[in-house]
Amino acid sequence: MPFKPGGELTGRLRFVLALVLAVALFPLLMIAVAQTWSEAREEQRVQRDRMIILGALAASELNESIARAQGVVDAVSTRGFAFMSAPGGCSRAMAQIASGDTVLTNIALTDADGEIICSGLEGAQNLNMASEDWHAALSSGELQTVSGVLMGPVSGTPILVVANRLGQESAFRGTAAAAIDVLRASRILIDNAMADGSQVLLVTPTEAREVDRSRMLKPASIDIQSDLLESVLQIDQPQPTRIRFEGVDRPAVLAPLVEGQLALLLISPTPTTQWGLVSVAATFLVPLLMYALALASVWLAVDHYVLRWLGYLRRIAAVYGGGRLDVVPVRARNAPREIRELANTMGEMAASLEKQQNELESAVDQRGALLKEVHHRVKNNLQIIVSLLNLQAGRMTDGEGRTALMEARRRINALSLVHRSLYEADDLRAVYMPGFLNELALNLQQASDDGSRSVSVQAECDDVSFEPDTAVPVALFVAEAVTNAYKHAFTSRTQGRILISLKADSPEVLTLRISDDGEGMTDTASQGTGSSLMEAFAMQLDGQTWSEPNADGGMDFVLQVGEKEC
């Protein structure tokens, strides 16, 4: 199966190699960038000169169209309302005149109120032009005017309106107007300036509109200063400027179309959209490609001869770490000599470790068996002592001495139970507390049952384990607390319940609580031998102990210690 190298080690080496190569080739890349920047500046200059020429051509072309439209309007206004009686109708006559010029979209006559009374464009007869600036200017006394850029209400294209006043006398009788298709009149501009990344705008003294690729007008998304708009009234030839477009400072050219009323704004594309592909490849992409090829060559060579084998040895080391020390790195026989020697050394080390591991396992097994035997013998010896105490207690007539022997028996039983739990467990280092406390509770109930009372002893324990050095004082503490409860909490009762609870309050703190539902404890009982022993066991555990009444009317004996890990 092919091996795919990886891991933190090989990844770090790859990063170091890439960094070294990047530093080595950095001067070459800087030279390429400088050359590219120089060519970009030259390209910008060429682009600016080209836009100046285009602006001049477009202005000339549009001004020529405006001049022709003025001639048509002069001819129409001379005859005025005489066209109303033209054969075939006035609208037909207007349409025929407009068809003679490709840039004219319509010729129309309006009355003094702005109503279109004759139009060469079907659908315009119901429109009113009284609100248009050009109509208001003529009604105020001007003889001829050219509008700003408008959106044709019927054609839906950007237009300029060239209009004359009808009636030279003081009485205003109406207008004769011709609509020029701005985009059609600027054919040279549209055909040559709409390159990728460039913008074409029509600017008036008050606003700017962008011509999109569908040859429609939309509000310009540029930051145009007021002085630029005012300059439309002043320029008489194309001039360079700068515009902030879409958050980027861009070079542009402003070219007059209608003096004082309309200008073209040509915004240069960003350099990257207009550089020649050959120039970019020669000055930037080629060094970048050389860098990438050099990096790839070194990368593949080091990967083939070093990194893939380091990855293989890393896998072998992981196998050894998992305990499989009998694996031999066979594939390393085909590796370079240095890698092969390292693999052989690892194999010899694994064989040595396997031998030592086998010896240690044998020693551990022997030690475990010995410890189990020791705990078993200790438990048996403690049981013998318990049996002797039982015999001695049975022969005694002194009640106080008999009670002392029985208390000693309970304590020794608790110790015996610890050793029994250890030699029966798989882990000799720990006592599993849930099972231990349940068995201890059963033994204490049996040992304390004298036939006169029925007091149950139950245990609740979280899933924790203690070292033997901790389990012993805990067991003795429980034995003393249960014994005290038997002796003092049920003196006038025949039934009751004692609960042994071991809870993990936190990862660091454990709380042992022995609760009864008896009659409580007197001050004399709380100062007895059992209470003193419980305090001693608490000190042995570096904990603290106290007693307190509970909600059932009895007492709680509490031991709080830090959690002991096995």
C-alpha positions in Angstrom: 0.0 0.0 0.0 1.5 3.4 -0.9 2.5 5.5 2.0 1.4 9.1 2.2 3.8 11.1 4.4 2.3 13.6 6.8 2.3 14.7 10.4 3.5 17.6 12.3 7.2 16.8 11.7 7.0 16.6 7.9 4.7 19.6 7.8 7.1 21.7 9.7 10.0 20.7 7.4 8.0 21.6 4.3 7.2 25.0 5.8 10.9 25.7 6.5 11.9 24.7 3.0 9.2 26.9 1.5 10.3 29.8 3.6 14.0 29.4 2.6 13.1 29.3 -1.1 10.9 32.3 -0.8 13.7 34.3 0.8 16.2 33.1 -1.9 13.9 34.1 -4.8 12.6 37.3 -3.3 15.1 39.6 -5.1 14.0 38.1 -8.5 10.4 38.7 -7.6 11.1 42.3 -6.6 12.8 43.0 -9.9 9.8 41.5 -11.7 7.4 43.7 -9.7 9.4 46.8 -10.4 9.4 46.2 -14.1 5.7 45.4 -14.1 5.0 48.6 -12.2 7.0 50.6 -14.8 5.1 49.0 -17.6 1.8 49.6 -15.8 2.5 53.3 -15.5 3.4 53.5 -19.2 0.2 51.6 -20.0 -1.8 54.1 -18.0 -0.2 57.0 -19.9 -1.1 55.3 -23.2 -4.6 54.6 -22.0 -5.0 58.3 -20.9 -3.9 59.6 -24.3 -6.2 57.1 -26.1 -9.2 58.3 -24.0 -8.3 61.9 -24.8 -8.4 61.1 -28.5 -11.7 59.2 -28.1 -13.2 62.0 -26.1 -12.3 64.5 -28.8 -13.7 62.2 -31.6 -16.9 61.6 -29.6 -17.4 65.3 -28.9 -16.8 66.1 -32.6 -19.3 63.4 -33.7 -22.0 64.5 -31.2 -21.5 68.1 -31.9 -21.9 67.3 -35.6 -25.1 65.5 -34.9 -26.4 68.4 -32.8 -25.6 70.8 -35.7 -27.6 68.6 -38.1 -30.5 68.5 -35.7 -30.4 72.2 -35.3 -30.6 72.5 -39.1 -33.6 70.2 -39.1 -35.3 72.1 -36.3 -34.7 75.5 -38.1 -36.3 74.1 -41.2 -39.3 72.7 -39.3 -39.8 75.9 -37.2 -39.8 78.0 -40.3 -42.9 76.3 -41.6 -44.2 75.7 -38.1 -47.9 74.7 -38.0 -48.0 74.5 -41.8 -47.0 70.9 -41.3 -50.5 70.3 -39.8 -51.9 70.3 -43.3 -49.2 68.2 -44.9 -50.3 65.3 -47.1 -50.7 62.2 -45.1 -50.6 64.1 -41.9 -48.2 66.0 -39.8 -46.9 63.0 -37.9 -46.0 61.2 -41.1 -44.2 64.2 -42.3 -42.2 64.4 -39.1 -41.4 60.7 -39.3 -40.1 61.1 -42.8 -37.8 64.0 -41.8 -36.5 62.0 -38.8 -35.8 59.0 -40.9 -33.3 61.0 -42.9 -30.9 61.1 -40.1 -29.8 57.9 -38.2 -29.2 59.8 -34.9 -32.7 61.4 -34.7 -35.3 59.4 -32.7 -38.1 61.9 -33.1 -39.3 65.3 -34.4 -42.3 66.9 -32.7 -44.3 70.1 -32.5 -45.9 71.3 -29.2 -48.3 74.0 -28.5 -47.8 76.8 -25.9 -49.1 74.5 -23.1 -46.5 71.8 -23.9 -49.0 69.4 -25.5 -47.4 67.4 -28.4 -49.7 68.1 -31.3 -47.5 66.4 -34.0 -44.9 63.7 -33.5 -42.9 61.4 -35.8 -42.7 58.8 -33.1 -45.9 56.8 -32.5 -47.1 56.9 -28.9 -45.8 60.5 -28.1 -49.0 62.4 -29.0 -50.4 62.2 -25.5 -47.3 63.5 -23.7 -46.9 67.0 -22.2 -43.5 68.8 -22.3 -44.4 71.8 -20.2 -42.4 70.5 -17.2 -39.2 70.0 -19.2 -36.4 72.6 -18.7 -36.0 73.1 -22.5 -39.7 73.9 -23.0 -39.7 76.3 -20.0 -36.6 78.1 -21.5 -38.3 78.6 -24.8 -41.5 79.8 -23.3 -39.5 82.4 -21.3 -38.2 84.0 -24.4 -35.2 82.0 -25.6 -35.2 81.3 -29.4 -33.2 78.0 -29.4 -31.9 75.6 -26.7 -30.3 72.3 -26.2 -31.4 70.2 -23.2 -29.3 68.1 -20.9 -29.4 64.4 -21.1 -32.9 63.0 -20.8 -34.3 59.5 -20.8 -36.7 59.3 -23.8 -40.2 58.7 -22.5 -41.1 56.6 -25.6 -37.8 55.3 -26.9 -36.4 54.6 -23.5 -32.9 55.7 -24.6 -30.8 58.7 -23.5 -31.5 61.7 -25.7 -30.7 65.4 -26.2 -33.5 67.7 -27.2 -32.7 70.5 -29.7 -35.6 72.9 -29.8 -36.7 76.2 -31.4 -39.4 78.7 -30.3 -42.4 78.9 -32.7 -43.4 82.5 -33.3 -40.8 85.2 -33.2 -43.3 87.7 -32.0 -44.0 88.2 -28.3 -46.7 85.6 -28.2 -45.4 82.1 -27.5 -47.1 79.7 -29.9 -45.2 76.4 -29.1 -42.0 74.6 -30.0 -40.3 72.6 -32.7 -38.1 69.9 -31.2 -35.8 67.1 -32.4 -34.6 64.3 -30.1 -31.0 63.0 -30.6 -30.0 59.5 -29.6 -26.9 60.2 -27.5 -25.5 56.8 -27.7 -26.0 56.4 -31.4 -24.5 59.8 -32.0 -21.4 58.8 -30.0 -20.9 55.6 -32.0 -17.1 56.0 -32.1 -17.0 56.4 -28.3 -19.3 53.5 -27.6 -17.6 51.2 -30.0 -14.0 52.0 -28.8 -14.2 53.1 -25.2 -16.4 50.5 -23.6 -13.5 48.2 -22.8 -13.5 45.8 -19.8 -13.1 47.8 -16.6 -13.8 51.2 -18.1 -16.8 53.5 -17.4 -18.5 56.1 -19.7 -20.5 58.9 -18.1 -22.6 61.8 -19.4 -22.0 64.8 -17.1 -24.1 68.0 -16.8 -23.4 70.8 -14.4 -25.7 69.2 -11.8 -25.4 65.4 -12.3 -23.6 62.5 -13.8 -25.1 59.4 -15.4 -23.3 56.2 -16.3 -23.8 54.4 -19.6 -23.8 50.6 -18.9 -23.2 47.9 -21.4 -26.8 47.6 -22.3 -26.5 51.3 -23.4 -28.8 52.5 -20.7 -28.3 55.3 -18.2 -28.1 54.8 -14.5 -27.0 57.1 -11.6 -23.2 57.2 -11.5 -21.7 55.5 -8.5 -18.8 57.9 -8.3 -17.7 60.6 -5.9 -17.7 63.8 -8.2 -16.7 67.0 -6.6 -18.7 70.1 -7.2 -15.9 71.9 -8.9 -15.7 69.1 -11.5 -19.4 69.6 -12.4 -18.9 73.3 -12.7 -15.9 72.7 -15.0 -18.3 71.3 -17.6 -19.3 74.9 -18.3 -15.7 76.0 -18.8 -13.8 73.3 -20.8 -13.5 73.5 -24.6 -11.3 70.5 -25.2 -10.6 67.1 -23.6 -8.6 67.3 -20.4 -7.3 64.6 -17.9 -8.6 64.5 -14.4 -9.0 61.9 -11.5 -12.2 60.4 -10.2 -12.9 58.2 -7.1 -14.9 55.3 -8.5 -16.1 52.4 -6.3 -13.6 53.5 -3.6 -10.6 53.6 -6.0 -8.8 56.6 -7.3 -8.9 56.3 -11.1 -7.6 58.4 -14.0 -10.2 59.9 -16.3 -10.8 62.3 -19.2 -13.4 65.0 -19.4 -14.5 65.9 -23.0 -17.0 68.7 -23.8 -20.0 67.7 -26.0 -22.4 70.6 -25.8 -20.5 73.7 -24.6 -21.6 74.7 -21.1 -24.3 71.9 -20.9 -22.9 68.4 -21.5 -19.6 66.6 -21.3 -18.3 63.0 -21.6 -16.4 61.5 -18.6 -14.3 58.5 -19.6 -12.9 56.6 -16.5 -9.9 54.5 -17.1 -10.0 50.8 -16.1 -7.8 49.6 -13.3 -4.3 48.7 -14.6 -4.8 44.9 -14.3 -7.8 44.9 -16.7 -5.9 46.6 -19.5 -2.3 45.4 -19.3 -1.3 43.3 -22.2 -1.3 39.6 -21.5 2.1 39.2 -23.1 3.6 41.9 -20.9 2.1 40.5 -17.7 3.4 37.1 -18.5 6.9 38.3 -19.4 7.4 40.6 -16.4 5.5 38.9 -13.6 4.0 35.5 -14.4 7.3 34.1 -15.8 9.3 34.8 -12.6 6.4 33.6 -10.5 6.3 30.4 -12.6 10.0 29.9 -12.2 9.6 30.4 -8.4 6.8 27.8 -8.4 8.8 25.3 -10.5 11.9 25.7 -8.3 9.8 25.3 -5.1 8.0 22.2 -6.6 11.3 20.6 -7.7 13.0 21.0 -4.3 9.8 20.0 -2.6 9.4 16.8 -4.6 13.0 15.9 -4.2 13.1 16.3 -0.5 9.7 14.6 -0.2 10.9 11.6 -2.2 14.3 11.2 -0.5 13.7 12.4 3.0 10.2 13.3 4.1 8.4 10.2 2.9 10.9 8.1 4.8 10.7 10.3 7.9 6.9 9.8 7.7 7.5 6.0 7.4 9.8 6.0 10.4 7.3 8.1 12.3 4.6 5.4 11.6 7.0 2.7 12.8 7.7 4.7 16.0 4.0 5.0 16.5 3.6 1.2 16.1 6.4 0.7 18.7 4.7 3.2 21.0 1.5 1.2 20.8 3.4 -1.9 22.1 4.1 -3.8 18.9 7.8 -4.1 19.3 8.2 -7.1 17.0 7.6 -5.1 13.8 10.6 -4.9 11.5 10.9 -1.8 9.2 11.3 -3.9 6.0 10.5 -1.0 3.5 13.4 1.0 4.8 15.8 -1.4 3.0 15.0 0.6 -0.2 15.6 4.0 1.5 18.8 6.1 1.3 21.7 4.8 3.4 21.3 7.3 6.2 17.6 6.5 6.5 18.3 2.8 6.3 20.8 3.0 9.2 18.3 4.9 11.3 15.7 2.3 10.6 18.1 -0.5 11.6 18.9 1.3 14.8 15.2 1.7 15.6 14.6 -2.0 15.0 17.5 -3.0 17.3 16.1 -0.6 20.0 12.7 -2.1 19.6 14.1 -5.6 20.0 15.9 -4.6 23.2 12.9 -2.9 24.6 10.8 -6.0 23.9 13.2 -8.1 25.8 13.1 -5.7 28.7 9.4 -5.5 28.6 9.0 -9.2 28.8 11.3 -9.3 31.8 9.3 -6.5 33.5 6.0 -8.1 32.8 7.2 -11.4 34.3 8.5 -9.5 37.4 5.2 -7.6 37.7 3.2 -10.8 37.5 5.3 -12.3 40.2 4.9 -9.1 42.4 1.2 -9.1 41.8 0.8 -12.7 42.8 2.9 -12.1 45.9 0.9 -9.0 46.9 -2.3 -10.9 46.5 -1.0 -13.7 48.7 0.2 -11.2 51.3 -3.3 -9.5 51.4 -4.9 -12.9 51.6 -2.8 -14.0 54.5 -3.3 -10.7 56.3 -7.1 -11.0 55.8 -7.0 -14.6 57.1 -4.9 -13.6 60.2 -7.3 -10.8 60.9 -10.2 -13.2 60.7 -8.4 -15.5 63.2 -8.1 -12.5 65.5 -11.8 -11.8 65.1 -12.6 -15.4 65.9 -10.4 -15.3 69.1 -12.1 -12.0 70.1 -15.5 -13.7 69.6 -14.5 -16.7 71.8 -13.1 -14.3 74.5 -16.2 -12.2 74.4 -18.4 -15.2 74.8 -16.6 -16.2 78.0 -16.7 -12.8 79.6 -19.4 -11.9 82.1 -18.4 -8.2 82.4 -20.7 -6.3 80.1 -18.3 -3.4 79.6 -15.4 -5.6 78.7 -17.6 -7.6 76.4 -18.7 -4.4 74.6 -15.0 -3.3 74.2 -14.1 -6.7 72.6 -17.0 -6.5 70.2 -16.0 -2.9 69.2 -12.5 -4.2 68.6 -13.9 -7.0 66.5 -15.8 -4.5 64.3 -12.6 -2.4 63.7 -10.6 -5.5 62.8 -13.4 -6.7 60.5 -13.2 -3.3 58.7 -9.4 -3.8 58.2 -10.0 -7.4 57.0 -12.5 -6.2 54.5 -9.9 -3.8 53.0 -7.4 -6.5 52.5 -10.0 -8.8 51.0 -11.1 -6.2 48.5 -7.4 -5.7 47.5 -6.5 -9.4 46.9 -9.8 -10.0 45.0 -9.4 -6.9 42.8 -7.4 -6.8 39.5 -5.7 -3.6 40.5 -3.9 -4.0 43.8 -3.4 -0.3 44.1 -7.0 0.7 44.6 -10.1 -0.2 46.6 -13.3 0.3 44.6 -15.5 2.1 47.1 -19.1 1.4 46.0 -18.7 -2.4 46.5 -16.5 -2.0 49.5 -19.0 0.3 51.4 -21.9 -1.9 50.6 -20.1 -5.0 52.0 -18.9 -3.0 55.0 -22.5 -1.8 55.7 -23.7 -5.4 55.7 -20.9 -6.6 58.1 -21.6 -3.7 60.5 -25.3 -4.5 60.5 -24.6 -8.2 61.2 -22.0 -7.4 63.9 -24.3 -4.9 65.7 -27.5 -6.9 65.5 -28.1 -8.2 69.1 -31.7 -9.3 68.4 -33.3 -6.5 70.3 -33.4 -3.9 67.5 -33.9 -4.0 63.8 -31.6 -1.2 62.4 -30.7 -1.4 58.7 -27.4 -0.1 57.3 -27.3 1.0 53.7 -24.6 2.6 51.6 -24.7 5.0 48.7 -21.4 5.8 46.9 -20.2 7.6 43.8 -18.0 5.8 41.3 -14.6 6.4 43.1 -11.6 4.4 44.1 -9.2 4.9 47.0 -5.6 3.9 47.7 -5.3 1.4 50.6 -3.8 4.1 52.8 -6.9 6.1 52.3 -9.4 3.3 52.4 -8.3 2.0 55.8 -9.0 5.2 57.8 -12.2 5.7 55.9 -13.4 2.2 56.8 -12.5 2.7 60.4 -14.3 6.1 60.5 -17.4 4.5 59.1 -17.2 1.7 61.6 -16.9 4.1 64.5 -19.7 6.4 63.2 -22.1 3.4 62.7 -21.2 2.0 66.1 -21.9 5.3 67.8 -25.3 5.5 66.0 -26.2 2.0 67.2 -25.2 2.8 70.8 -26.7 6.2 71.2 -29.3 6.9 68.5 -31.7 4.0 69.1 -31.7 3.6 72.9 -35.5 3.8 73.1 -36.3 2.5 69.7 -36.4 -0.9 68.1 -36.2 0.1 64.5 -34.2 2.6 62.5 -32.0 3.2 59.5 -28.4 4.2 59.1 -27.2 5.5 55.7 -23.6 5.7 54.6 -23.1 8.2 51.8 -19.9 9.0 49.9 -20.3 11.8 47.3 -17.9 13.6 45.0 -18.7 17.3 45.6 -16.1 18.3 43.1 -13.0 16.7 41.4 -11.0 17.7 44.4 -13.4 17.2 47.4 -15.2 14.1 48.7 -17.8 14.1 51.5 -18.5 11.0 53.6 -21.8 11.3 55.6 -23.2 8.7 58.1 -26.8 9.6 58.8 -29.4 8.0 61.2 -33.0 8.7 61.9 -32.7 8.1 65.6 -33.0 10.2 68.7 -29.8 12.3 68.2 -26.7 12.3 70.4 -26.0 13.6 73.9 -23.0 15.7 74.7 -21.5 12.8 76.6 -21.8 10.5 73.6 -20.2 13.1 71.3 -17.1 13.2 73.7 -16.5 9.4 73.8 -13.8 7.2 72.5 -15.5 6.7 69.1 -15.7 10.4 68.5 -12.0 10.8 69.4 -11.1 8.0 67.0 -13.1 9.6 64.2 -11.2 12.9 64.7 -8.0 11.0 64.6 -8.9 9.3 61.3 -9.9 12.7 59.8 -6.6 14.1 60.7 -4.9 11.1 59.1 -6.7 11.9 55.9 -6.0 15.7 56.1 -9.7 16.3 56.3 -12.2 17.6 58.8 -15.1 16.0 60.7 -18.2 17.3 62.4 -21.6 16.2 63.5 -24.9 18.0 63.0 -28.6 17.3 63.3 -30.5 16.2 60.2 -34.1 16.6 59.0 -35.1 13.1 60.2 -34.4 14.1 63.9 -31.2 12.1 64.0 -27.5 13.0 63.6 -25.1 13.2 60.7 -21.4 12.4 61.1 -19.5 14.1 58.3 -16.0 13.6 57.0 -14.8 15.8 54.2 -11.4 15.1 52.5 -9.7 15.9 49.2 -10.1 13.4 46.4 -7.4 10.7 46.4 -6.4 9.3 43.0 -5.2 5.8 42.6 
